[in-house]
Amino acid sequence: MVAERLLRFISPGLVALVLLAGCGSVSTRKDFYDPITAELRAQNYDAAVNGLQQAKEGGKYGKKDRLVYYLDAGLAHHYAAQFDSSNTRLHEAEEAAENLFTKSISRAVTSVLLNDNALEYSGEDYEVLYSNLIKALNYIAMDKFDDAFVETRRANLKLEQLEQKYADVEEMFRQQSTNDTSGVVIDYDIKPVRFYNSAFARYLSMHIYAADGKWDDARIDHDYLKQAFSLQPFIYGFDMPDVQYHSDEGAILSVVALAGLSPVKEALNLRIRTDKDLDLVQILYTDGENEDQEYNHLPMAISEDYYFKFAIPKLADRVSVISHANVYVSGELLGQLQLLEDVGSVARETFEARSSLIYLRTVARAVAKGLVAHKAKKKADTGGLGGWLKKAAIDVVTDVSENADLRCARLLPGRILVGDFVLPAGEYDLTVEFIDHAGGLVSSQLIPGYRVVDGGLNMIEAVCLN
């Protein structure tokens, strides 16, 4: 009731701005993930699937969040070995991402005051990339190798198009800034995309080619895999694993392990201080050990000195207890799996271009809304307690409508480990053990009676998201 009485004093334009987004649209719902994540780490994958469905039915995923739901549900179904159901949802995620990206960018360009949480979530590039690669794993598990290969090709094609994708987005925002009538002009200089070759995608397609007897194509993808490491050290800052797709000594058993969970978005709280004499906007940290230190600054012509708060998303790692994984055959150690791809590194690199855009747009939005609020407060300043309450209410509405968009796929694995081992064709009881940093056993997963064949794709998967 107090809030309703205060809102009567606020400028109609500012109220309309908040109501346009909707109270639930300016913040991210994420607490409901806690029990689902606990089920995943306990390897109760069916329970995680049910938890996600209940969250959806309970309204935790809005229509504008449908891509997040498809990603989460697709991953949960994959971990539960419901591969066809997983692919159905991941296909929906991919289609939604393709349809929503241009739409969300267009809305962002034309509605500088609109909070990102009010827009339909179009996904991060790494989320869409791994939706294809998880689909490939699903198809491999269902012995649909041609379909799996299509997914690896789609993943690589998306990476090849990333640079042009963000060049086009940068031009759209620059055009908007040139035509902007709000008085807030920003030079949209988006950070370049440096990731264009996924080692995991190459690893999968290499083995699919080899299983089909296409040795030259397998060799070419093996070369691309090596280039992923040599030309992208900012992603692959570790030794390349010993991978092999052919041996004269026997068949190749390939083991893929998904360990830990990927980074998630958290809010980085900042504030803006403008300097009319220097035509400068200074961005400062607001909390932590960096409080009041400069985060960045931008040239911008401002008529007065102002002070505004805002927040942007940042990626935060989720620490995994997993150190490594071992593979056993009939109780005998076959070998140790090696790191092929750090999903966190891929996420951070591909997030750079989008985050630089989010940062610049958020600064523009915060300044524009701050200017509106400043004018409204001057008009509302009638003196006494009533004037103070009006100004305080305007500050509350401005702050409430300015939250970081923290939506993301929270069920992606954190690391991808692989191993290729030479075995005679035959039937084996296989075990994958996940080991923590103290040498203790975290999880042991038995795959009994697995048949290794000559001239085919022998690939198993193990999962431990702790």
N, C-alpha and C positions, 0 to 999 in steps of 0.2 A: 504493500500500500504506500509506503514511504516513497519507493521508487516511482510509482505511478504519479504521485503528487509532484515529485521533482521534475518528472518528464514534461509536465505542463509548462514549465518555465523555459525549456530548451528551444533553440531555434527550430522551426519546422523542417528546414533543410537537413539539419543534423539528425533529427528524429527519423525522417524519411530514409536517410542513409542506413541507419541501423535496422529499421523495420524491413527494409528491402532485403537485407541479408538474412534477417530472422535471428532470433536469440540463439538458437541451437546451431546456426550456420557459421558463427564466428569463432568457434573453438573445436578442437578435435577430440572425439571420444576414443579413449584407448584403455581405460581401466579394465574393461571387460576382457581384455586379452590375457590378464594375469592367470586365471585358472586354465585357460586354453594352453598357454605356454607351459604351465606346470604339467599338464597331461602329456604334451609333446616330449618334454624332458624325461618324463617317467615312461615313455614309449607306449603310452595308452592312446594310440593313434585313432582308434575308433571313437574314443571318448572326445578327442579333440575335434573330430568331424562333427559329432553331435553338438558339441559346445558352440561351434561356429554356426550351425543351423539354428540353434536356439537364439544365438545373438542376432541373427538376421531376422528371425520371426519376432524378436523382441524390439525391433526397430533400431538396433545399434548401428546398422548400415543403412544410411539414407539412399535415395535414388542417386544423388550426386556422388555417392561412395561405392557405386556398384562395381567399379573396376577393382577396388581394394578387396571387396568380397570375393570376386571371381578368382583373384590371385590367391588369397588366403585359403579359400575352399579347394582350389586346384592343388595347392601344395599339401594340405591336410589329407586329401584323398590319395595323393601319391604316397605319402608316408604310410597310409593305411593299406597300401597295395591294392587300392581300388583304381586301377590304371585307366580304365575307360572313362569312369566318372571324373577322374582328374583331368583327362584331356578335354572332356566336354566343357569343364569350367575354365580351363586355361585357354581354350579356343575362344570362349566368350570374352575372356580378359584381353586377348590380343585384338579381337575385333573392336572392343570398346576403346582400347588405347588408340587404335588407328582413327576411329571416328571422333574421339574426344579431343585429341591433341590440337588440331587446327581450330576446332570450336572453342576450346578453352583459351587458346592464345588470342583469338579474335575478340572474345569477351574481355580478356585482360587488357588488350590494346585500347578498346573503346570505352572501358569502364575503369579508369585509373583509381577511383575511390572504392572500388569493390574489393573486399577482403578475399584472399585466396581461398579461405575455407568455404566461401559462398559459391565458388565455382565447382563444376564437375571435375573430379580428380582424373587426370589423364595418364597418370603413371610416370615413374622414372624410367629412364632408358635401360638401366640395369635390370629393373623388374620385368620389363617386356622381353629383354634378352634371355633371362633365365626361364621365363615362361616357355619359350621355344625349346630350350635345352632340357627342361624337366619333361616336356612333352616327348622329346626324343628318347629319354630314358623310359618313359611309359611305353612307347612303341617297341623299344628293344625288349622290354619285359614281356610284351605280347607277341614277340617274334615278327613284328611288322617293320622290317629293316628299311624298306623303301620309304615308308612314311617317316621313319626316324631320320633318314638322310635329308628329307625335305625340310625338316625342322632345323637341322644344323645349317643348311644353306640359307634359310630365312634369317637365322640369327646372324650369320656372317654378313648378309646383305644389309641388314639394319645397321650394323656397325659401320659398314662402308659408306652409308648415307648420312651418318651423324653430323659430319662437318658441314655439309650443305644444308642440312635441316636447321642448324642453329644460325647459319649465315642468313637464311631466309627470315628466321624469327627476329634476328637483330635488325634487319632492314625494316620489318614491319613496325617495330617499336621506335626506330629512328624517325620513320614517317609520322607516327603518332605524336612523338615529342615535338616535331616541327610544326604540326598543326594544332598542338594543344593550346587551349584558351584559358587554362587554369593559372597560368603564370609560373608553373613549375616545369622547367626545361632540363632534361638530363640527357647526357650523351650515352646511349646504350652500347657499350663496348663489352660484348660477351666473351668470356674466356674461351679459347679454342679447345676443341675436343681432340685429345691425343690418343684415344683408345680406338683401335679399328680392327683388332685381330684377337679373338678369344682362343686361348690354348685349349680350353675344355671343348669348345665346338670343334676345333681341329682334331682333337683326340678322338672324339666320337666318330666323326666322318672318316678319319683314317682307318679305324677298325671296321667300319661298315664297308668301305671300299675293299679292304683286305678280305673280308668274309665273302665278298662277291667275286674275288679273284682279280680285281682291278688293281694290280700291283703298282703300275705307274701312278695312278691317281692317289693310291695310299702313300707312295713315296713323296708326291707333291705336297699332300697335306702334312706329312711328317716334317717336311722342310718349312712349311708355313708355321707349324707348331714351334719349331726352333726359332723362327724369326719373331714370333710373339715374345719370346724371352729376350732375344738379343736386341730388338728394336724398341721394346717397351719396358725398360728396367724400372720405371715408376710404378708399373703394375706387378711385374714379375721380378721382384728384388730378391730372388732366392734361386738356388740351383735347379735347373730343369731336371725333372725325374727321368729315370731310365725307362723309356717306353719302347716297346717293340711290337710290330704287327705281323712278323713272320719269323719262323725258325725252321731250319732243316732238322732240328733235334726232336720236334714234337709239335703239339698244338699250343696255342696261346690262350691262357686264362687271364682275362682282364677283370680287375676288381676296382670298383668305384665306391668310395666312402664319402658320405656327406656328414660333416662334423660341425657342431656348434650352430649358432644362429647369426644372421647377418646384422649389420648396424641398423639402428632405428633413428628416427628424427626426434630431436629434442629442441626446445626453444632456446635461442641465444637472445637474451634481452639487452637492448641497446637504447641509447637516447641520442637525440639530435640537438646540436647547439649551432645556431646560425650566427654568422658575422656579416652584418650589412656593409661594413666598411671594406672587408676583404672579398665580398661576394663569395663566401665560403660556407659550406655545410660540413660541420665536424661531427663524426659519429663516435660515440664513447661507449665503453663497456659500463654496465650498471651493477654487476655483481661479481663475486669471486675475487681472486687475487688481482685481477686486472681492472678493478673498479676505477672509473674516472680516467683510465688510460685510453688513448685514441685507438679505435678500431680501423678507421679509414676517414678520408675526407673527400669531398667532391666540390668542384667549382659550380656555384649556382647563385644567380643574382636574387637577393632577398632584400625587401624594403626595410625590414626591422629585424632586431635580434629576438629570436624565439628559442623555446626549449620544449621539445616533444619526445615522447617515448614510443618505441615500437619493438617488434621482435621478428626474427627470421629463423627458419629451420636450420639446424646443423645435424650432421650425422654423428652418432655416438656409438662406439663399439659395445658389444655385449661379450664380456669375457667368457671364453670357453675353458672348461677344465681339461679338454682333450689335448694331449701332447702328440700322440701318434696312434697308429693302428697296425696290428699284426695279423697276418693270414696264416692259418694252419690247415694242413691236409691230414686227415685221420690222426690228429693229435700232434703231428710233426710240424715245426715251424717252416713255412714256405718262404716267408719274407715279410718285410715291412713296407707299408704303403708310404708314398711320398706326396708332398704337396704339389698339386698341379695348378690350382687357381684359388686365390684368396678373394672371396666374394666381396669382402669389405674394401679391398683395394680397388676392385672394379667399380663398386658403388661410389666410392669417394671420387674417383677420376671422372666417371660419367656424370656425377652430380655437380661437378664444377661449373659446367656451362649453364645448367638450369639454375643453380644457386646464385650465380652472378646476375642472372636475369631477375630472379626473385628479389635479390638484395636491392638492385637499382629500382625496380618497380615499387618495392616496399618503401624505400626512401621517398620516392616521388609521392606515393599515397600518403605517407605519414606527414610530409610537409604540407600537401594540399589539404588534408583533413585538419591539420594543426592550424592552418590559416583560416579555415572556415570556423573552427572552434574559437580562435582568437577574436575574430570579428563578432561572433555570437556573444562572447563573454563581455566585450566592450559594450554591446547593445544592452546586455542583461544587467550591467553594473549600475543598479539604481540606488546603491548604498544600503547600509544596515544589514540585518540578518537575511532579509529576503534577497538582496543582491548577492550576498555571499553564497546562499543556498543555490541560486540559479547558476552561478559560475562553477560551483562544486559539481552540480549535476551535469553540466556540460563536460567537465573533465572526466566524470565517470563514464558517460556515454562514449566519449572519444576513446578512452582506454579499453572499454569492453569490446569495442568494435575493431580493435587492433591486436589480434593474436596470430602467432605463427601457425601456418598450416603444417601439421605434424602427421598427416596421413601417409602411410607407406605400407608395403607388404611386410608383415612382421614374422612370417613363417619361413623365409628363405634360409637355406643353410649358410654357415659362415665360411667354411672351407671345403674344397673338393680335393680328396686324396685319391691317388690311383696307384696301381701296380700291375705289371704284365709279367706273367710267369709261364715258363715252358713246362708242359706236362704231357705225358703220353695220353692218347685218347683213352677214355674210360670213365667210370663212375666214381665219384669222390664225396666224402663227407667234409664239407668246408666250414671253417669257423673264422669269423672276423672278430678280433678283440680290440676294443678301444681302451687306451691306457692314459691315465692322467699324468700330470707333471711330476708326481711323487713316485710313479711307477706302479700305482695301484690300478686294478681292473675296474673300469666304469661300466662296461657293457660287453657281453659276449653273445654273438649272433650266429646260430648254427644254420647252415644250409645243407641239409642231408641229401644224399643221393643225386648230387648234381652231375650231369653227364657232359663231359668235355669231348668235343668232336673235332676231327680234322676238317679243314676247309669250311668252317662256319664261324659264327660270332659267339664266343663264349664270354659272356659278361655278366657278372653278378653285382649287386648293389647292397651296401649296408648303411644304416643310418643311426647316428647318435647325436642328438641336438643339444647335449649338455655343454 
